[in-house]
Amino acid sequence: MPIVLPKETGGDFERVPAGTFVATCYRIIDLGTQQGEWKGQPKFQHKIMFSWEFTDELMSDGRPFTIHQRYTLSASQKAKLRQDLESWRGVPFSDADFGAFDLGNVLGKSCLIGVVHEHKDGKTYENISSILKLPKGMPTPALVNEPIYFSLNDFDQELYDKLSESLKAVIAKSPEYQELKGAHRVEAVPDQGGYRSAPVDLDDEIPF
């Protein structure tokens, strides 16, 4: 009997379907400064993760599918974070927003998310292809998952303990977390073109 290549199982999890769905942001996680690589050289960037739930797309156990996206905390015109937030809002940020817009404003807000399946090295990945503002008049679904907004600038041990072990391991590698656990006060990360606290008054037609 020949030895054949087995079918791809993709792990013991249900795959987010491909398509465009109404999604609601239920989690924003500050990952701190993380080491990456650029042209073969180490590069350190402040990372943040967003999580959305698809209320109308349910897994076999009745829970909504979820999807996650990591971003570099940057307001550069080329930054994926800024591009996605502006697409979600439906309007560009103004100069007054930079250094003042609180990412927590996005928690509980809905959008349209496009999901594509991409195949690489024998595996299938669910990736976000687009984030768009909801059409006018479309209601925002109620959240199923507990909303979580975790910031290393305002560390909350209870929130940290609610995160998965893999997420906690990533955060624990950051210098911000290391400094915090060394009993030193964690200062705000230098601007880097990112977003800060202090809510901004916005037009009612803009979701956040």
Buried (B, 14 or more C-beta within 10 A) or exposed (E): EEEEEEEEEEEEEEBBEBEEBBBBBBBBBBBBBBEEEEEEEEEEBBBBBBBBBBBEBEBEEEEBBBBEBBBBBBBEEEBBBBBBBBBBBBEEBEEEBBBBBBBBBBBBBBBBBBBEEEEEEEEEEBEBEBBBBBEEEEEBBEBBBEBBBBBBBEBEEEBBEBBEEEBEEBBEEBBBBBBBEEEEEBEEBEEBBBBBBEEBEBEEEEBB
